[in-house]
Amino acid sequence: MGKMLELINLHKEFNRGTINQKTALDHINLTINDGDFITVIGGNGAGKSTMLNAIAGVWPVDEGSIFIDGYDVTGLPDFKRAKWIGRVFQDPMTGTAADMQIQENLALASKRGKHRTLSWNVTKQEKEFYKEQLKSLNLGLEDRMSQKVGLLSGGQRQALTLLMASLVKPKLLLLDEHTAALDPQTAKNVLQLTKQIVKTNNLTALMVTHNMKDAIETGNRLIMMFNGKIIFEVEGEDKKKLTVEDLMHKFSQAAGEEFVDDESLLSR
């Protein structure tokens, strides 16, 4: 198994040299193998989203290196990494263009990392391909391909964003609490769809979640973050045996305090 992502001694501080200085990532080391599906948990301010932003190249890190599939991307801006990375955000409105048709959104996604032309002509062949892909979502969107995306519900948009993020198989799929803004049933459906897409395309994925139960039941590895550090890591059979209580205990041990997070407690 090849290494798909390597974070080496990754360090990031915000507001350096000011009274508001905060260490967001504290010399993190993490290796993700090809085909790993890792869930990431931790309280607010633990560094989960900061880590995803660092991987995506949203801003430069202060120290350390980032390798994607053996390629050093540390100095590359986000748009130069985009060809390797698919990303789904918490807000369902972020990943799609509301005033464009479903098929136009898919056409845009299929050109990720390639030289884009200004032509939106979707060929008959492409239409057939998009139709097949949309069918796999089981939402009936394949019959609404010329509809504007703005007319879809949050869950439908998030499902479409997932499909768009994985259409051109990315080396890395980053999921940033992508079910948190959805109602429980829709969140469950989108998570199920996520597992299906990751498995079918054999993707390498990193999913940040507040929901401990989802974190345990999804993927093959789990990491817990606290104060910009990875404080606990578990995989395989050991991960399957975990309970939410185990995780809360681990957190309390590492943090030296009780783990109180309404969202996590409510989502048991």
N, C-alpha and C positions, 0 to 999 in steps of 0.2 A: 504493500500500500504506500502510495506516494504522499508526501506532505503537501496539503493543499493550501494551508495558511500557517505561517509562523510569525508569532509576535515575540520579539526578542528585546527584553529589558525596556519595554515601552513605558515612557513617562510623559505625563502632560499636566501642566499647571495652568490655571486660569488666573488672570489679573496678577501676574507675577510682579513682585516688588511693591505691591500695594497692600493696604490693610485688609482687602478682600481676597488676598491670595488663597487659592484652594488647590490642593493636589487632587486631580480628578482620576489620574491613573498613576499608580505607584510602582514603577519598574515591573510591569507585568510580563510574564513569560507564558506562552500558550502555543501548543502545536496541534493543529487540526488535520487529521488524515483525510485522504480522498474518501468521500462517502460517509463521513461522520455527520450526525445530526445532533448538535449540541444545544441544550437548553441552558439559559443563563438567568439566575435569580439573584435577588438581593434587594435591600430596602432602597428608598429614595436616596439619590446622591451616592450610591455605591460605585458608580462608574460604568454601569451597563451600557447606556446609550452612548457615553463618551467613547467606549471601546469600539462600538459599531461605527461611530463617526470617524474614529481614527483609521479603522480598516477601509472605510469608504473614501477617505482622503478629504473629508469636509474641511479640515484645517490641519496644518502641520503639527507633528508631535515635537516635544522638546528634546527627547532622547530616545534611542532605540531604533529598531528596524522592523519593517513589515515586508514579508515575502509572500506573494501569491503564486502558488504552483512553481516555486523555485525562482521566481522573478522578483527582484528588489524593487518595490513600488514606493518605498519610503518618501522619496522626493517628488512623486507624481501627484498632480492635483486631481480632484475627484473626476473631472470629465475624461481624464486619460485612463482612469481605472474602470470607468463605466462599462467597458466591453467585457470585463471579467465578473462584474458584480450585478446581481439582481437585488432590489431592495423593496421591502414593503413597510410602510410607516403605520403609526397608530391611527392617523386620520385617514379614513377611506377616501377623502377628497384629494389627497396629495398625489396619488399615483396615476391618476388618469386626467385627461383633458376633457372637461365637462361639455364644451361646445363642439366637440368632434364626435363623429359616429363611433360605434363600437368597433367596426371593422377598420376605421382610420386609426384608432388607438392601437389596435393590434399591428397595423402596418408600421406605425411609428416604433413600436417595441421590436419588431422583427428587423429593424434597421439599426438596432443598437450596436455601436462600435464600428459600424460600416460608414462609408461615405454617404451622407444623406443627400437626396435630391429634393427639389421642392415639389415634385409631382406626387399627388396623392392617389393617382390611378391605381386601384387595387385590381390586379389581374384576376381572371376567372379561376385560374389555378390557385392563387393565393386565397381567394374567397372560399374555395372548397376546403383548403387546409384550415383556415380560421374556423369554418363551420364545424369541422371535426373536433378541433381543440375545444371550442365552446360547448359542444355536446357533452364532453367529459365533465363539465361542471354541474350538469343536471339541473340547470336553472332556466332552461328554455331560451337562453340568450341567442342560440344559433338561429332562431326565427326572428330576431330583432336586430340583425347586424347593422342596419342602416339607421337605427335609432341613436339619438344623442345620448351620451353617457350620463349627462346631468339628470336624466329622467330615471336613472336606476336608484335603487335603495342603497344604503350604506354597505350592507352585506354583499349585494350583487357587485358593487364597485370594488370591494375588497377582493372578491373572488376573481374579478377581471384583472385587477392589479397583480394578483398572484400568478395568473396565467401569463400576463405580459412580462413579469419578472423572470419567468422560466421559459419563455418562448424560444429565445436564443439561449441554449443551455449555458447558464453562467457557471463560472468556476466556483462561485460562492453566492449563496442566497442568504441575505441578511433580513431578519424579521424582527422589527422593533415594536414589541407589544401590539402586534398587528390585529389582535382580536379584542383588545381592551375597550374599544369604543363601541363595540357591538352588543346587542342584547344577548343574554345567555344562550338561547337556542341558535341564533345566527353565528355566535362565536364558536359554538361547538361544530357547526357545519363547516365553517371556514377552516377550523383546525383540522378537521377530518380531511378536507380537500387539500390542505397543506401537506399532510402526511402522504396522501395519495400522489401528489405532484412530485414530492421529493423522492418517493420510492420509485415511481415510474421512470423518472428521468435520471435516477441515481445521482441526485445532487448532493453537494456538501452544504450544510445549512447551519446557521447560528441563530437561535431564536431567544430573544429576551422576553420574559414573561413575569407578571406579578403572581400568576396563579400557580401555586406549588403543586397542586394535583396535576395540572397540565404539564408542568416541568418534569414530573416523575414519569408520567405516562407517555411522553413524547420523546422520540430520539433515543440514541444509544449512550450519550454522555450528558452529564449535568455538572455545571460549575456554579458555585455561589460566590458572589462578590460582596465586599464590605470595605468602605473607605479606600476605594481604588485598587484593592488587592483581590486576588483570587484566594479565598480562604478554605475552600473545600471543593474537591473534585471526585466524581464517582462515575463508573461506567459499567456496561454489560449487566450481568446477573445481579451484582450488588445494587445497581440503580433500580432494577425492577422490584427489589425487596424493600426499598425505602418507603417510609410513610411520611405524611406531612409532619407528624410529631417528631420524627427523626430529624427532619430538616430544621425544624424550629429549635430543637435541642442543639444541633450543630451550630446554628447561628448564635444562640445564646452563649455557647462555650467560646466561640471565636471572638465574639464581640464583647464578651464580659458583661452583657446586659440582656434583658428580656427582649425577644423579638416581637415588637408590636407593630403590626401593619394591617390596618383594617381590611384592605383589599385581600391580603393573603388569608386572613382569618375567615373572611366571609366566603372565600372561594374554596374552602376545604370540602 
